[in-house]
Amino acid sequence: MLTGFLGLYNYWIVILLMMSGLYILIACGNLIKKVIGLSIFQTSVFILFISMGKVHGGTAPILDPGFSLYSNPLPHVLILTAIVVGVATTALALALIVRIHLAYGTVEEDEIQEKEDVA
């Protein structure tokens, strides 16, 4: 039974990363920390999809009479696209945080909300 749990270590890593990213996203008031938490959460989803796309004992999908079990390359290709979108989203979020810092002088949610309530 213990080897069943240890054999799925990649899923335990995904769960750990996902929960830590979600915790950072919810618990921290700093906008930069929120972007980092979102990035950690995204990374866990990437690892989940890549690990599900790998077939144990499978090879690249190249037709050869010596191979009968192939891994599907589609999840890996989709994750490459998702990584590019994730990097662009992170860059846009950080650019917006820079503008928020210039406008409000802080990147803490509570302080921004107080300044908005006063204005």
C-alpha positions, 0 to 999 in steps of 0.5 A: 500500500505504501508503494502505491502512494510513493509511486504517485510522487509526481501527483503529491508534488502537484498537490503541494505546489497547488496548495502552496500557490493557492495559499500565497494567493489568498493569504498575502496582501502584497501584489507581487507575492500574489503574482508569484503565488499565481505562477506557482499555481500555474506551474503545478497545473503544467506538471500535472498535464505533463505527467499525465501525458507520459505513458510508462514504457512509451516512446516518441510517436515515430512509426517503427515496427519495433515499437508498439506503445507511444506517448501522446505529444499533444499535452506537451505541445499544449503546455508549451503554449500555456507556458508562453501565455503564462509568462506573458500574463506574469509580465503584464501583471508585473507591469500593472503592479509597477503602474499601481506602485507609481500611482499609490506609492505601495503594492499592499492591497490594504493600503491601496484600499485605504487610499481609495476610500479616502479619495 
